Amino acid sequence: MFPSYDVIVVGAGHAGCEAAAAAANMGSRVLLVTMNMQTIAQMSCNPAMGGIAKGQIVREIDALGGYSGIITDQSMIQFRMLNRSKGPAMWSPRTQNDRMLFAAKWREALENTSNLDFYQDMVKGLLVKDGVCYGVITGLGHEIKAKAVVLTNGTFLNGVMHIGDKQFGGGRVAEKASTGITEQLVELGFESDRLKTGTPPRIDGRSLDYTKMEEQKGDDEIIGFSYLDVEKIKPSEQRSCWITYTDANVHETLKTGFDRSPMFQGRIQGVGPRYCPSIEDKINRFAERERHQLFVEPEGFNTVEIYVNGFSTSLPEDVQFKAMKMVPGFENVRMFRPGYAIEYDFFPPTQLTFSLETKHISNLFFAGQINGTTGYEEAACQGLMAGINAHLKTRNEAPFVLKKK
């Protein structure tokens, strides 16, 4: 049923998409395996790219021939160059993107990439012999062979989601977790651990009173990310974001759910990202702060769905909803879905070489959140490098490693 491939990429998030495109564009015959063909390049959390300490990564991906900068420019609904008050070295491009258009543009780019095949299935194991990986085993029992394998499993490896005292398996809301790979890798001598990340509630933009918020418009000049001449929206076509704030009443209401918080009750063992703490973590750690900023961000051109940036939480739904109603402009808020935390397996990256090939198993590469990173930009960059090096490994060529000058 399946030919033998040069490279198999497992997972079609930001890392997997860049890895598959890179290897295929260099001449490898590539198979991209994903559990759901409808969620290729899904922006699982915030529909935005770039920003401080991240924007330059997208530019570097573009300079190396990756697709993230191009597709970000094609799907943006707002562009802002952050840190303009500082010197040019500190300027940080950031876009708000149309979530559905971003994914559609990525899939279109991949489908128009020569040498690239797709297959929808879960990968439950690896084909390994004498310390060499030579393919994958799928949930349907298929053994698909390849000269190199790139794992980009995101938050799906034994993923568990938490909302208050409820928990359920999954790698993303309404999507099942991936099982089998962690257990096999541990048997093969790998060290694994747990990480956690979170996401805020999604709400109905029609229920908000924007007159009580600060409007945040896009820049008059849209520079974008790609060095290529990519067609972009006109400045006048941009969608505004909005800013509002929590206050002491919001904080007190959120605290009423701390006794059911999976983070404070010890049900979450994984460590979270330092730069994106949950709202309950911010209240707990920065008790002296009377308010916290919330960014009210549209999810696209043709949707009323809103992403509440700064309100990431795993508190019970009723507490989330009650607290949001106290936020200025949110008095009549309608919630599409609550925020949640997700725990998943990762493998400390000290087990990798600089090419992102694993030290324990030859021809096996890791990229993205499986390495303990977080963020679309980091994942995409690692995917690009893993895809390049997987291709080079199949040709017995020296790895491509960027060095500091």
Stockholm file with secondary structure:
# STOCKHOLM 1.0

chainA/1-405         MFPSYDVIVVGAGHAGCEAAAAAANMGSRVLLVTMNMQTIAQMSCNPAMGGIAKGQIVREIDALGGYSGIITDQSMIQFRMLNRSKGPAMWSPRTQNDRMLFAAKWREALENTSNLDFYQDMVKGLLVKDGVCYGVITGLGHEIKAKAVVLTNGTFLNGVMHIGDKQFGGGRVAEKASTGITEQLVELGFESDRLKTGTPPRIDGRSLDYTKMEEQKGDDEIIGFSYLDVEKIKPSEQRSCWITYTDANVHETLKTGFDRSPMFQGRIQGVGPRYCPSIEDKINRFAERERHQLFVEPEGFNTVEIYVNGFSTSLPEDVQFKAMKMVPGFENVRMFRPGYAIEYDFFPPTQLTFSLETKHISNLFFAGQINGTTGYEEAACQGLMAGINAHLKTRNEAPFVLKKK
#=GR chainA/1-405 SS CCCCEEEEEECCSHHHHHHHHHHHHTTCCEEEEESCGGGTTCCCSCSEEECTTTHHHHHHHHHTTCSHHHHHHHHEEEEEEETTTSCGGGCEEEEEECHHHHHHHHHHHHHTSTTEEEEESCEEEEEEETTEEEEEEETTCCEEEEEEEEECCTTCBTCEEEETTEEEECSBTTBCCBCSHHHHHHHTTCCCEEEEEEECCEEEGGGCCGGGSEEECCCSSCCCSCSSCCCCCCGGGCCCEEEEECCHHHHHHHHTTGGGCTTTTTCCCSBCCTTSCCHHHHHHHTTTCSCCEEEEEECCTTCCEEEEETCCCCSCHHHHHHHHTTSTTCTTCCEEECCEEEEEEECCGGGBCTTSBBSSSBTEEECGGGGTCCSHHHHHHHHHHHHHHHHHHHTTCCCCCCCCC
#=GC SS_cons         CCCCEEEEEECCSHHHHHHHHHHHHTTCCEEEEESCGGGTTCCCSCSEEECTTTHHHHHHHHHTTCSHHHHHHHHEEEEEEETTTSCGGGCEEEEEECHHHHHHHHHHHHHTSTTEEEEESCEEEEEEETTEEEEEEETTCCEEEEEEEEECCTTCBTCEEEETTEEEECSBTTBCCBCSHHHHHHHTTCCCEEEEEEECCEEEGGGCCGGGSEEECCCSSCCCSCSSCCCCCCGGGCCCEEEEECCHHHHHHHHTTGGGCTTTTTCCCSBCCTTSCCHHHHHHHTTTCSCCEEEEEECCTTCCEEEEETCCCCSCHHHHHHHHTTSTTCTTCCEEECCEEEEEEECCGGGBCTTSBBSSSBTEEECGGGGTCCSHHHHHHHHHHHHHHHHHHHTTCCCCCCCCC
//
